[in-house]
Amino acid sequence: MNILNIIQTKVSDALKALYQIDIPAQKLVINVTKKEFDGDYTIVTFPFTKQAKKRPDQIAEELGIFLVDKVEEFTDFNVIKGFLNLSISDSYWKHFLSDILNKKDFGKQGANGKKALVEFSSPNTNKPLHLGHIRNILLGWSTAKILKAAGFDVVRTQIVNDRGIAICKSMLAWQKFGEGKTPESEGMKSDHFVGHWYVNFETHFKEEYSNWQQTDEAKNVLSDKEVKPENVVEFFKKYKNEYFNSFSLLGKEAKQMLLKWEDQDEEVRALWNKMNGWVYDGFEVTYKDLGVEFDLLYYESDTYLLGKSLIQKGLEKEQFFQKDDGSIWMDLEDYKMDPKLVLRSDGTSVYTTQDIGTAHLRYEKHGTENMIYVVADEQNHHFKALFAILEKLGEPYAKGCHHLSYGMVNLPSGRMKSREGTVVDADDLMKEVITEAAKAANEIGALAGLPEEDQKEIFRQIGMAALKFFIIKVNPKKSMIFDPTESVDMQGQTGPYVQNAGVRCRSILRKLGEYDSSNLLDYTEIQAPEKELLQLIHSYPEVIQDAAKDYDPSHIANYCYALAKNFHKFFNSGLYVLKAETEAAKSFRAALTATTLNTLISGMDLLGIEIPERM
């Protein structure tokens, strides 16, 4: 039982003994004592005043006396108004350190018998992965690792959006203008090559649209819509999609290609397989560089028809309703939402149709009680409606569905647009942060004596830590700006700063060599910087559980930063390890350093980040 459980249990017992107040231990809130006050943990007594019929400070005083007298782990207390601050014995902290010293899996829980499926990345096959995908991927990968650390059996998956009009745009542009070029002939990474043709389509489409605006047909549209001369420019900005669907020759060809694909046209399918194959090859390289992998892949081309049979069964049970035009809907008035379309009047699927079927299929295959969808906040309404539909259908996993919604990520230069070619590709961004890391490290000169290949690997580790930590440290719900230069700052709240704490731990332990940890219990008086480190390490299991419960990896990132910051503080406090005043002090501080390192390695690994040997 850790100290927080001990405090909760003993305070619950004390409240019952002193005031006949019956509060379950797990409902008592225990806080770390603020640094400006003496003590380690704080209990707020204001909630007990009504039943105890005493002032908060009186309750705090009586509880303090009772607890210190009866519980060996509590050595002292003080009262600040209604706040009871308890001091924990050095003996507890020394035994805690001794117990976890060689536990590499400290903080992680055993199997809890529950399954979780995390869907992330899920890119389109008409362009390479970009900065927005990186945030998605890092959140999904880290969430999966955190859930596993919290005891879940985790399945990592994605649904590849490999069909649709956007994919046909890339295919059509290559077919019309590609002249047989290939990634090899152009010396391009294969997914970048396909993305080039998506941009190429948009370039030709813009030119076509601009020319059309000068035609009599366009003038007739302006006349029919009664557009005033001063509003023409703004009108055509908004009319672009209507033009694509109603007048564009390129649009007509792209839509015809999509229809041929759905009709299993051999030539179109062959082109589709070729270009998607190029994209998949490119994706694999990017995923490898990011250090992520998947247990299971779904493809929209296989799943887009799923859900129809479930909807038909639901219609027979009157769970859905059908309009006069034949379209099928779900009434979501109970959820304070408008009715949701699930099948069009011509019987074709919408995204919700597919998602209903895919969720059902996943549950049947994996028995997953929790399904986490990592998707940008633009789809908040979609998932709110989807989960409501699954609940109304009585799907057993519906309550376990969660949309890990995240905000937009941009660069200091502003927003990005895929079809205009202004997106920063994931591969280019990774190269940039590694370059920035090398630049920063070379200015310090700390790696000058290492072989070139070793330096390159360390630069990669630092650069990837900079990228990943900078993105993950932000609460997913918040939009953010990623600054490559700021991300490698060794003094800020960055990945390299945390890595540096781990490297410093390793350096101390290397210089120390083998040491006898058995006499760390003989250390006489734990100092404040040491206790702060111990308290943080002690809280690691709870941080993992909170991150898993909230589906929020930023808890882990901010914890790692706090731990690194406190280790740097300890390192600079004059509490030496190598030159410790006694052998017991050396053993204790060496063990504290080793445990800090283990916890940093564990925490950063949950973010997909390595700690190098040197930097």
Secondary structure by P-SEA (a helix, b strand, c coil): ccaaaaaaaaaaaaaaaccccccccccbbbbcccccccccbbbbcccccccccccaaaaaaaaaaaaaacccccccccccccbbbbbbbaaaaaaaaaaacccccccccccccbbbbbbcccccccccccaaaaaaaaaaaaaaaaaaaaccbbbbbbbbccccaaaaaaaaaaaccccccccccccccaaaaaaaaaaaaaaaaaaaaaaaaacaaaaaaaaaacccccaaaaaaaaaaaaaaacccaaaaaaaaaaaaaaaccaaaaaaaaaaaaaaaaaaaaaaaaacccccbbbbcccccccaaaaaaaaaaacccccccccbbbbbcccccccccccccccccccaaaaaaaaaaaaaaaccccbbbbbccccaaaaaaaaaaaaaaaccccccccccccccccccccccccccccccccaaaaaaaaaaaaaaaaaaacccccccaaaaaaaaaaaaaaaaaaaaaaccccbbbbbbcccccccccccaaaaaaaaaaaaaaaaaacccccccccccccccaaaaaaaaaaaaaaaaaaaaaaaccaaaaaaaaaaaaaaaaaaaaccccccccccaaaaaaaaaaaaaaaaaaaaaaaaacccccccc
